[in-house]
Amino acid sequence: MNSRTSNLYLGNPNPNATNQNLTVSNSAVSLTAPHTDTDYVIIDVQDNDVYITFDGTTPSASNGHVLPDGQGLLVISANAARVAKFIRATGSDGVIHATQFVD
């Protein structure tokens, strides 16, 4: 079994990347591609639940994962962040915030 461990408590925000707030509406949206030296991205939902997929398909109530509003942080690899798609899960737009980190 292979695994990669990042020290999330002492991780370093990527000085070459800018934090991103993304409004998630009823059409699928993606994050701006992470900087080339980003190792992982931390995402939190700041307003209204959203759906997310990582396989190129459009998220929906029957496809993808639910990210509930205010339920904590999602840590994903830079590669996962590059292909992630979001769509709102309720009748109101969602808002997510993403920060890029390096090991």
N, CA, C and O of each residue as an XYZ file, in Angstrom:
412
protein
N       0.838     -1.175      0.000
C       0.000      0.000      0.000
C       0.888      1.245      0.000
O       1.811      1.353      0.807
N       0.615      2.153     -0.878
C       1.326      3.424     -0.926
C       0.471      4.505     -0.309
O      -0.751      4.504     -0.451
N       1.118      5.421      0.373
C       0.383      6.559      0.913
C       1.316      7.755      0.981
O       2.538      7.617      1.032
N       0.716      8.910      0.980
C       1.474     10.149      1.098
C       0.857     10.920      2.248
O      -0.360     11.097      2.310
N       1.682     11.365      3.134
C       1.198     12.103      4.285
C       1.733     13.522      4.235
O       2.925     13.741      4.019
N       0.848     14.475      4.434
C       1.236     15.881      4.530
C       0.970     16.349      5.944
O      -0.020     15.956      6.561
N       1.840     17.175      6.448
C       1.647     17.720      7.784
C       0.679     18.896      7.666
O       1.089     20.016      7.364
N      -0.586     18.639      7.901
C      -1.613     19.663      7.724
C      -1.583     20.708      8.838
O      -2.156     21.787      8.688
N      -0.931     20.405      9.935
C      -0.880     21.367     11.029
C       0.223     22.400     10.820
O       0.129     23.520     11.322
N       1.253     22.032     10.091
C       2.360     22.942      9.857
C       2.537     23.228      8.369
O       3.580     23.737      7.956
N       1.538     22.910      7.569
C       1.609     23.174      6.138
C       1.817     24.654      5.869
O       1.527     25.505      6.710
N       2.315     24.936      4.707
C       2.612     26.315      4.333
C       1.697     26.772      3.212
O       1.657     26.140      2.156
N       0.964     27.851      3.416
C       0.205     28.397      2.292
C       1.174     28.709      1.156
O       2.270     29.219      1.387
N       0.771     28.405     -0.046
C       1.624     28.629     -1.211
C       1.779     30.133     -1.439
O       0.793     30.816     -1.714
N       3.007     30.659     -1.328
C       3.197     32.104     -1.502
C       2.998     32.556     -2.947
O       2.886     33.752     -3.215
N       2.955     31.604     -3.872
C       2.775     31.929     -5.290
C       1.319     31.842     -5.737
O       1.017     32.054     -6.912
N       0.426     31.536     -4.819
C      -0.985     31.347     -5.162
C      -1.855     32.299     -4.342
O      -1.476     32.740     -3.257
N      -3.006     32.596     -4.882
C      -3.965     33.484     -4.225
C      -5.163     32.670     -3.762
O      -5.633     31.785     -4.479
N      -5.660     32.968     -2.562
C      -6.902     32.340     -2.105
C      -8.011     32.642     -3.097
O      -7.967     33.641     -3.814
N      -9.001     31.768     -3.128
C     -10.087     31.952     -4.081
C     -11.439     31.749     -3.413
O     -11.668     30.740     -2.747
N     -12.338     32.721     -3.597
C     -13.745     32.563     -3.258
C     -14.469     32.269     -4.554
O     -14.230     32.934     -5.562
N     -15.345     31.291     -4.544
C     -16.046     30.884     -5.750
C     -17.536     30.810     -5.457
O     -17.962     30.097     -4.548
N     -18.325     31.547     -6.229
C     -19.776     31.435     -6.130
C     -20.213     30.229     -6.952
O     -19.842     30.087     -8.117
N     -21.005     29.366     -6.329
C     -21.445     28.126     -6.961
C     -22.934     28.261     -7.249
O     -23.758     28.311     -6.335
N     -23.263     28.321     -8.540
C     -24.643     28.546     -8.957
C     -25.231     27.273     -9.556
O     -24.801     26.168     -9.224
N     -26.214     27.432    -10.441
C     -26.888     26.268    -11.026
C     -26.221     25.756    -12.296
O     -26.763     24.866    -12.950
N     -25.063     26.291    -12.662
C     -24.220     25.755    -13.733
C     -22.899     25.348    -13.097
O     -22.398     26.040    -12.211
N     -22.333     24.234    -13.542
C     -21.094     23.737    -12.942
C     -19.963     24.752    -13.097
O     -19.797     25.362    -14.153
N     -19.194     24.919    -12.032
C     -18.026     25.816    -12.030
C     -16.833     25.051    -11.464
O     -16.981     24.042    -10.774
N     -15.645     25.570    -11.781
C     -14.399     24.966    -11.313
C     -13.526     26.030    -10.675
O     -13.695     27.224    -10.920
N     -12.594     25.579     -9.855
C     -11.598     26.471     -9.293
C     -10.629     26.898    -10.390
O     -10.481     26.206    -11.397
N      -9.976     28.026    -10.197
C      -8.864     28.383    -11.049
C      -7.792     27.323    -10.833
O      -7.550     26.913     -9.698
N      -7.152     26.878    -11.899
C      -6.156     25.814    -11.785
C      -5.117     26.160    -10.720
O      -4.612     27.282    -10.693
N      -4.797     25.211     -9.848
C      -3.792     25.475     -8.823
C      -2.423     25.799     -9.438
O      -2.104     25.360    -10.542
N      -1.642     26.560     -8.713
C      -0.283     26.890     -9.132
C       0.515     25.597     -9.300
O       0.227     24.607     -8.628
N       1.498     25.594    -10.174
C       2.248     24.372    -10.483
C       2.954     23.757     -9.281
O       3.173     22.546     -9.264
N       3.317     24.547     -8.281
C       3.999     23.968     -7.125
C       3.068     23.686     -5.940
O       3.539     23.334     -4.858
N       1.760     23.835     -6.131
C       0.789     23.513     -5.078
C       0.722     22.006     -4.891
O       0.662     21.256     -5.866
N       0.733     21.560     -3.632
C       0.616     20.136     -3.323
C      -0.812     19.734     -2.972
O      -1.272     18.667     -3.376
N      -1.511     20.576     -2.228
C      -2.896     20.273     -1.865
C      -3.666     21.563     -1.672
O      -3.090     22.638     -1.506
N      -4.990     21.428     -1.697
C      -5.897     22.569     -1.590
C      -6.879     22.270     -0.469
O      -7.419     21.168     -0.375
N      -7.103     23.266      0.375
C      -8.097     23.144      1.437
C      -9.309     23.973      1.029
O      -9.187     25.145      0.671
N     -10.479     23.342      1.091
C     -11.738     23.969      0.670
C     -12.718     23.926      1.833
O     -12.799     22.931      2.553
N     -13.455     25.003      2.008
C     -14.598     24.952      2.913
C     -15.779     25.632      2.243
O     -15.624     26.542      1.429
N     -16.971     25.158      2.611
C     -18.209     25.732      2.092
C     -18.651     26.794      3.087
O     -18.862     26.506      4.265
N     -18.787     28.012      2.610
C     -19.103     29.122      3.502
C     -20.563     29.561      3.417
O     -21.038     30.320      4.262
N     -21.265     29.086      2.406
C     -22.676     29.462      2.283
C     -23.390     28.440      1.400
O     -23.042     28.292      0.229
N     -24.358     27.752      1.931
C     -25.229     26.805      1.232
C     -24.481     25.578      0.703
O     -23.377     25.695      0.171
N     -25.090     24.413      0.855
C     -24.507     23.146      0.421
C     -24.202     23.158     -1.082
O     -24.881     23.820     -1.866
N     -23.163     22.405     -1.457
C     -22.820     22.242     -2.871
C     -22.539     20.769     -3.150
O     -22.225     20.002     -2.241
N     -22.657     20.385     -4.419
C     -22.232     19.068     -4.882
C     -20.883     19.223     -5.560
O     -20.581     20.273     -6.127
N     -20.057     18.157     -5.499
C     -18.738     18.172     -6.136
C     -18.479     16.824     -6.807
O     -18.856     15.775     -6.285
N     -17.826     16.868     -7.976
C     -17.341     15.660     -8.639
C     -15.867     15.849     -8.977
O     -15.363     16.970     -9.038
N     -15.189     14.723     -9.195
C     -13.770     14.742     -9.535
C     -13.467     13.969    -10.810
O     -12.301     13.737    -11.128
N     -14.494     13.569    -11.541
C     -14.275     12.723    -12.717
C     -14.644     13.401    -14.040
O     -14.760     12.733    -15.068
N     -14.826     14.697    -14.018
C     -15.152     15.418    -15.243
C     -16.635     15.527    -15.528
O     -17.039     16.277    -16.417
N     -17.456     14.789    -14.788
C     -18.895     14.867    -15.005
C     -19.479     16.039    -14.220
O     -18.865     16.548    -13.282
N     -20.667     16.448    -14.622
C     -21.350     17.537    -13.934
C     -22.004     17.010    -12.661
O     -22.754     16.036    -12.712
N     -21.729     17.642    -11.521
C     -22.360     17.200    -10.279
C     -23.858     17.484    -10.278
O     -24.334     18.403    -10.944
N     -24.584     16.679     -9.518
C     -26.033     16.854     -9.394
C     -26.496     16.090     -8.162
O     -25.689     15.489     -7.454
N     -27.792     16.117     -7.913
C     -28.354     15.391     -6.770
C     -28.135     13.890     -6.899
O     -28.145     13.175     -5.896
N     -27.937     13.403     -8.124
C     -27.727     11.963     -8.330
C     -26.302     11.631     -8.749
O     -26.014     10.486     -9.095
N     -25.405     12.614     -8.725
C     -24.027     12.378     -9.160
C     -23.070     13.276     -8.383
O     -23.087     14.496     -8.546
N     -22.250     12.684     -7.552
C     -21.245     13.455     -6.839
C     -21.412     13.388     -5.334
O     -22.265     12.674     -4.807
N     -20.572     14.151     -4.664
C     -20.546     14.215     -3.209
C     -21.190     15.514     -2.751
O     -21.095     16.535     -3.432
N     -21.846     15.474     -1.596
C     -22.412     16.683     -1.004
C     -21.377     17.280     -0.062
O     -20.823     16.582      0.787
N     -21.122     18.570     -0.217
C     -20.299     19.309      0.736
C     -21.236     20.232      1.499
O     -21.681     21.245      0.959
N     -21.543     19.892      2.754
C     -22.481     20.706      3.529
C     -21.860     22.033      3.981
O     -20.668     22.117      4.277
N     -22.679     23.028      4.022
C     -22.277     24.355      4.493
C     -21.803     24.277      5.937
O     -22.498     23.741      6.799
N     -20.615     24.815      6.195
C     -20.123     24.945      7.557
C     -19.742     23.667      8.254
O     -19.645     23.657      9.481
N     -19.522     22.589      7.534
C     -19.238     21.307      8.176
C     -17.761     20.938      8.209
O     -17.429     19.772      8.425
N     -16.875     21.891      8.001
C     -15.450     21.596      8.121
C     -14.711     21.788      6.814
O     -15.229     22.355      5.852
N     -13.486     21.297      6.813
C     -12.589     21.497      5.683
C     -12.450     20.223      4.861
O     -12.451     19.114      5.396
N     -12.333     20.405      3.556
C     -12.036     19.314      2.646
C     -10.616     19.534      2.150
O     -10.297     20.601      1.624
N      -9.763     18.533      2.314
C      -8.386     18.615      1.846
C      -8.256     17.688      0.648
O      -8.502     16.486      0.750
N      -7.862     18.262     -0.501
C      -7.709     17.465     -1.714
C      -6.369     17.776     -2.367
O      -5.783     18.836     -2.148
N      -5.904     16.841     -3.163
C      -4.650     17.048     -3.886
C      -4.833     18.142     -4.929
O      -5.956     18.463     -5.317
N      -3.729     18.704     -5.372
C      -3.785     19.705     -6.435
C      -4.402     19.102     -7.692
O      -5.156     19.773     -8.396
N      -4.085     17.836     -7.978
C      -4.669     17.181     -9.163
C      -6.181     17.056     -9.043
O      -6.899     17.271    -10.020
N      -6.671     16.713     -7.863
C      -8.118     16.629     -7.660
C      -8.755     18.004     -7.811
O      -9.841     18.127     -8.376
N      -8.080     19.047     -7.306
C      -8.605     20.412     -7.419
C      -8.701     20.853     -8.873
O      -9.609     21.603     -9.234
N      -7.768     20.392     -9.719
C      -7.774     20.766    -11.140
C      -9.010     20.247    -11.868
O      -9.480     20.887    -12.809
N      -9.543     19.101    -11.452
C     -10.677     18.496    -12.163
C     -12.002     18.634    -11.420
O     -13.047     18.256    -11.949
N     -11.972     19.171    -10.199
C     -13.197     19.297     -9.402
C     -14.195     20.236    -10.070
O     -13.833     21.286    -10.600
N     -15.458     19.828    -10.027
C     -16.564     20.670    -10.501
C     -17.571     20.792     -9.379
O     -17.805     19.842     -8.632
N     -18.164     21.968     -9.265
C     -19.125     22.264     -8.206
C     -20.430     22.756     -8.814
O     -20.439     23.383     -9.873
N     -21.532     22.463     -8.131
C     -22.836     23.020     -8.477
C     -23.626     23.159     -7.172
O     -23.428     22.380     -6.240
N     -24.506     24.134     -7.109
C     -25.255     24.332     -5.864
C     -26.199     23.154     -5.623
O     -26.675     22.517     -6.562
N     -26.455     22.884     -4.351
C     -27.304     21.751     -3.968
C     -28.691     22.198     -3.522
O     -29.572     21.366     -3.306
N     -28.888     23.505     -3.384
C     -30.181     24.030     -2.958
C     -30.608     25.092     -3.968
O     -29.952     25.279     -4.992
N     -31.682     25.769     -3.684
C     -32.155     26.833     -4.564
C     -31.349     28.106     -4.466
O     -31.585     29.049     -5.222
N     -30.392     28.149     -3.537
C     -29.563     29.344     -3.345
C     -28.120     29.037     -3.720
O     -27.640     27.919     -3.531
N     -27.437     30.042     -4.253
C     -26.030     29.872     -4.615
C     -25.193     29.526     -3.387
O     -25.446     30.014     -2.286
N     -24.198     28.678     -3.598
C     -23.233     28.354     -2.565
C     -21.994     29.223     -2.729
O     -21.790     29.844     -3.773
N     -21.184     29.259     -1.705
C     -19.895     29.952     -1.759
C     -18.863     29.024     -1.149
O     -19.060     28.502     -0.052
N     -17.753     28.816     -1.865
C     -16.652     28.047     -1.312
C     -15.411     28.927     -1.257
O     -15.285     29.901     -1.999
N     -14.511     28.566     -0.373
C     -13.227     29.262     -0.256
C     -12.138     28.207     -0.362
O     -12.230     27.151      0.265
N     -11.100     28.489     -1.157
C     -10.010     27.543     -1.369
C      -8.667     28.213     -1.120
O      -8.448     29.356     -1.522
N      -7.764     27.485     -0.448
C      -6.420     27.955     -0.188
C      -5.445     26.863     -0.629
O      -5.628     25.688     -0.311
N      -4.412     27.264     -1.361
C      -3.410     26.322     -1.856
C      -2.242     26.227     -0.881
O      -1.809     27.229     -0.311
N      -1.732     24.995     -0.695
C      -0.632     24.747      0.234
C       0.499     23.974     -0.433
O       0.290     23.257     -1.412
N       1.689     24.133      0.111
C       2.852     23.338     -0.287
C       3.379     22.631      0.949
O       3.219     23.120      2.067
N       4.001     21.491      0.748
C       4.597     20.753      1.872
C       5.876     21.405      2.313
O       6.523     20.929      3.246
